[in-house]
Amino acid sequence: MSVAARFDLKMDPDEKAIVAKAAALMGTTMAGFVRAAAKEKAQTLLERESRLTLSEREFAAFTRALDSAFAPNQALKEALTQSRRKVRRA
């Protein structure tokens, strides 16, 4: 692994001791342990934030909206008319 960027971290002695013990249990260096833990936490957070969670009531409203007939409003009708004039189909 080539090092592309550097990240410095200051810890108080108690935090350092905890991380050192955990790293030793995992059989890795403190830097390796912190890097892996930070990556795991970041991935978990990014995955959680990329999902949309709905209550049962919200989901029911969402599915009703998907299942109901769609009627385009005037702005959409005008946009479609303009695009048909400007876009040539092959």
Secondary structure, DSSP 8 states (H G I E B T S, - for coil): ------------HHHHHHHHHHHHHHTS-HHHHHHHHHHHHHHHHHHHHHS----HHHHHHHHHHHHS-----HHHHHHHHHHHHH----
